[in-house]
């Protein structure tokens, strides 16, 4: 809720629903995720997030604003899991089918992978998903002490020279020039257009979103100049 570029972004509404509601509703369509947990902050400004979780029956844990890695660690301590799936709440177009595909890839290659993600150069920014083992999370929590490692959860795992076996979900997609996460007002304008076009549906695919944006090329220009924030900022 304390985003510097777009404060309160996940509770902004489109067609009478918050972006967080779209995000959660789509994730709940996953066929492989056993439990959905929202790990928010202890800030009073995030009380509405916990209230939303209560109304939706979604588990919620709260912790440090800056130490997101510890939030994940504490969430897994409270709700144990052997495999952790990380997505961020500013991605209301998250695709549960793609999420399931990445999870299944991780499971199928568990004998040689501790961590897997999607290639952000292949998919629109905003479909990002990471899957990793509990052991990797625990070691990252114990040894990852750099500020960006605490804030962004997984950099310690996939750092250069890492002891973890890291991989990328194989794909031939070529849509990484699209941006569907919500960090700035221009992002929200684009997402509003897309969600409005699919009003009444939660089952639309990321491919349908892509076809819609390509059919309306002026939408792409709404946020094409927005710069993605780097891990060190």
Secondary structure as the mmCIF struct_conf table of DSSP 4:
data_model
#
loop_
_struct_conf.conf_type_id
_struct_conf.id
_struct_conf.beg_label_comp_id
_struct_conf.beg_label_asym_id
_struct_conf.beg_label_seq_id
_struct_conf.end_label_comp_id
_struct_conf.end_label_asym_id
_struct_conf.end_label_seq_id
BEND BEND1 UNK A 4 UNK A 6
TURN_TY1_P TURN_TY1_P1 UNK A 7 UNK A 8
HELX_RH_3T_P HELX_RH_3T_P1 UNK A 9 UNK A 11
STRN STRN1 UNK A 13 UNK A 14
TURN_TY1_P TURN_TY1_P2 UNK A 15 UNK A 16
STRN STRN2 UNK A 17 UNK A 18
HELX_RH_AL_P HELX_RH_AL_P1 UNK A 19 UNK A 27
TURN_TY1_P TURN_TY1_P3 UNK A 28 UNK A 29
BEND BEND2 UNK A 31 UNK A 32
STRN STRN3 UNK A 37 UNK A 41
BEND BEND3 UNK A 42 UNK A 43
HELX_RH_3T_P HELX_RH_3T_P2 UNK A 44 UNK A 46
HELX_RH_AL_P HELX_RH_AL_P2 UNK A 47 UNK A 56
TURN_TY1_P TURN_TY1_P4 UNK A 57 UNK A 57
STRN STRN4 UNK A 59 UNK A 63
BEND BEND4 UNK A 65 UNK A 66
HELX_RH_AL_P HELX_RH_AL_P3 UNK A 68 UNK A 78
BEND BEND5 UNK A 79 UNK A 79
BEND BEND6 UNK A 82 UNK A 82
STRN STRN5 UNK A 83 UNK A 86
TURN_TY1_P TURN_TY1_P5 UNK A 89 UNK A 90
TURN_TY1_P TURN_TY1_P6 UNK A 92 UNK A 93
HELX_RH_AL_P HELX_RH_AL_P4 UNK A 96 UNK A 108
TURN_TY1_P TURN_TY1_P7 UNK A 109 UNK A 112
BEND BEND7 UNK A 114 UNK A 114
STRN STRN6 UNK A 115 UNK A 117
TURN_TY1_P TURN_TY1_P8 UNK A 120 UNK A 122
BEND BEND8 UNK A 123 UNK A 123
STRN STRN7 UNK A 125 UNK A 125
TURN_TY1_P TURN_TY1_P9 UNK A 126 UNK A 126
STRN STRN8 UNK A 130 UNK A 133
HELX_RH_AL_P HELX_RH_AL_P5 UNK A 134 UNK A 143
BEND BEND9 UNK A 146 UNK A 146
HELX_RH_AL_P HELX_RH_AL_P6 UNK A 147 UNK A 152
BEND BEND10 UNK A 153 UNK A 154
HELX_RH_AL_P HELX_RH_AL_P7 UNK A 155 UNK A 158
BEND BEND11 UNK A 159 UNK A 159
TURN_TY1_P TURN_TY1_P10 UNK A 160 UNK A 161
BEND BEND12 UNK A 163 UNK A 164
STRN STRN9 UNK A 166 UNK A 168
TURN_TY1_P TURN_TY1_P11 UNK A 176 UNK A 177
STRN STRN10 UNK A 179 UNK A 179
BEND BEND13 UNK A 181 UNK A 181
BEND BEND14 UNK A 183 UNK A 184
HELX_RH_AL_P HELX_RH_AL_P8 UNK A 185 UNK A 197
TURN_TY1_P TURN_TY1_P12 UNK A 198 UNK A 200
BEND BEND15 UNK A 202 UNK A 202
HELX_RH_AL_P HELX_RH_AL_P9 UNK A 206 UNK A 215
BEND BEND16 UNK A 216 UNK A 216
HELX_RH_AL_P HELX_RH_AL_P10 UNK A 217 UNK A 220
TURN_TY1_P TURN_TY1_P13 UNK A 221 UNK A 222
BEND BEND17 UNK A 223 UNK A 223
TURN_TY1_P TURN_TY1_P14 UNK A 224 UNK A 225
HELX_LH_PP_P HELX_LH_PP_P1 UNK A 226 UNK A 230
TURN_TY1_P TURN_TY1_P15 UNK A 231 UNK A 232
#
